[in-house]
Amino acid sequence: MNLKKILILGASSDIGLKTIDLFLAHNWKVYAHYNKESKKLTSLKKNYKNLNLIKLEFKNNKNIEKKVKKSFNHGYHSIINLIGYIDNKSFANTKLKDTLESISINALIPNLILRNNLGFMLREKWGRIVNGSALGIPYGGGEHSFNYNLSKHCLEFIPGKFRDWAKQNILINNLRIGHTNTKIHKKMKKTIFGSRRINLIPINRMATKKEMAEYLFFMATEKNSFMTNETISATGGE
C-alpha cells in the first residue's frame, strides 16, 4: 500500500490532535474533520503539507447527506471516529429530538461517511475503522449523559455484514476511551468529585493523550493485522 490516507472525525479534541501528530510522524496523509474554528489545527496545517482540514458542522445541518458526500470523497484507508457530542441532558429532561440528534451526530453520520468510503476500501482490499466509544457504557453512564451514552451504544453495534468485511482485510473495532488527561478532565480533577473519580481507577491515574493516541494508531494501521469486531476498553482497569 503506497499511499496511506486516514480520516479522523472530531480531530480538534486533545486526543484527536495527538493522534494527528502520530500519523503525520509516520508519513500518513491525514484528513482532519472539525466543526468549529480550531487555532491548533490551523496552526498545525501550516507546518504539514500532508494535513488536510475538513470543516463541517453535523448539528442542525440541512442536506447533511449531500454535504457529507461532497466533503468526504478522498478515499480513506482508515477512519477514526472521535466525535463526542454531549448535550448534558438527563433521561427525565430529554426530548425525542435531543435523543435523535445525539444518535445522528455520534453514530449515524459517521456510519454514512463509512458507507460512502466502503467501495474504496473494498477495491484496495484494506481498511481499518476505529470508533471512539465511552467508558461509562458498562455502568449505564452518568445522570446527565443519557443521550451521549445511548448514542455510543448505537455506535458500538457491529452488524453481521460488517463482520464479513474481514475477508477483504477491512477490520472494524471500538475503543472505549478511559479518563484521559485532557482539558476537560484537568478541570474535573481540581474538584472534589474529580479527585475521588481518579481514586476509582485501579491504575490510580488518568491516561495520557499520547497513550490513547498510540492505542488508536495501533488499531487503525497495519500494526493491527488480526483483531476485528471487538470492543476494547482502555480504562486503567475500570
Long-range contacts (C-beta under 8 A, 24 or more apart in sequence): 1-77, 1-124, 1-126, 1-222, 3-29, 4-28, 4-29, 4-77, 4-78, 5-29, 5-30, 5-31, 5-74, 5-75, 5-76, 5-77, 5-78, 6-30, 6-31, 6-76, 6-77, 6-78, 6-79, 6-80, 6-220, 7-31, 7-33, 7-54, 7-72, 7-74, 7-76, 7-78, 7-79, 7-80, 7-113, 7-117, 8-32, 8-33, 8-79, 8-80, 8-82, 9-33, 9-79, 9-80, 9-81, 9-82, 9-83, 9-110, 9-113, 10-34, 10-81, 10-82, 10-83, 10-84, 10-132, 11-41, 11-82, 12-36, 12-38, 12-40, 12-41, 13-82, 13-84, 13-182, 14-180, 14-182, 14-183, 14-209, 15-82, 15-132, 15-177, 15-180, 15-182, 15-209, 15-212, 15-213, 15-216, 16-82, 17-41, 17-44, 17-209, 18-209, 18-210, 18-212, 18-213, 19-80, 19-82, 19-212, 19-213, 19-216, 19-217, 20-44, 20-51, 21-213, 22-210, 22-213, 22-214, 22-216, 22-217, 23-217, 24-48, 24-50, 24-51, 26-217, 26-221, 31-72, 31-74, 31-76, 33-72, 35-59, 58-83, 58-85, 58-104, 58-105, 58-109, 59-85, 59-101, 59-105, 60-101, 64-109, 65-112, 68-109, 68-112, 68-113, 68-116, 69-116, 72-113, 72-116, 72-117, 73-116, 75-117, 75-120, 76-117, 76-120, 76-121, 77-121, 77-124, 77-126, 77-127, 77-128, 78-127, 78-128, 78-129, 78-130, 78-220, 78-221, 79-110, 79-113, 79-114, 79-117, 79-127, 79-128, 79-129, 79-130, 79-220, 80-129, 80-130, 80-132, 80-216, 80-220, 81-110, 81-129, 81-130, 81-131, 81-132, 81-155, 82-132, 83-110, 83-132, 84-132, 84-134, 84-148, 85-148, 85-151, 86-145, 86-147, 86-148, 87-147, 87-148, 88-144, 88-145, 89-144, 89-146, 89-147, 90-143, 90-144, 90-146, 91-146, 94-146, 94-147, 98-147, 99-146, 99-147, 99-150, 101-147, 102-147, 102-148, 102-150, 102-151, 103-147, 103-150, 103-151, 103-154, 105-151, 106-148, 106-151, 106-152, 106-154, 106-155, 107-151, 107-152, 107-154, 107-155, 108-154, 110-155, 118-165, 118-170, 121-165, 121-168, 121-170, 122-165, 122-168, 122-170, 125-168, 125-169, 126-169, 126-170, 127-165, 127-168, 127-169, 127-170, 127-171, 128-170, 128-171, 128-172, 128-219, 128-220, 128-221, 128-224, 129-170, 129-171, 129-172, 129-173, 129-220, 130-172, 130-173, 130-174, 130-175, 130-216, 130-219, 130-220, 131-155, 131-156, 131-172, 131-173, 131-174, 131-175, 132-174, 132-175, 132-177, 132-216, 133-174, 133-175, 133-176, 133-177, 133-231, 134-176, 134-177, 135-176, 135-177, 135-178, 135-179, 135-233, 135-235, 135-238, 137-176, 138-233, 156-231, 158-229, 162-229, 163-228, 163-229, 166-228, 166-229, 171-224, 171-227, 171-228, 172-228, 172-229, 173-219, 173-224, 173-227, 173-228, 173-229, 173-230, 173-231, 173-232, 174-230, 174-231, 174-232, 175-215, 175-216, 175-219, 175-231, 175-232, 175-234, 176-231, 176-232, 176-233, 176-234, 176-235, 177-212, 177-234, 177-235, 178-206, 178-207, 178-233, 178-234, 178-235, 178-236, 178-238, 179-206, 179-207, 179-235, 179-236, 180-206, 180-207, 180-208, 180-209, 180-211, 180-212, 181-206, 181-207, 181-208, 181-209, 182-209, 200-238, 201-235, 201-236, 201-237, 201-238, 202-236, 202-237, 202-238, 203-236, 203-237, 204-236, 205-236, 206-236, 207-234, 207-236
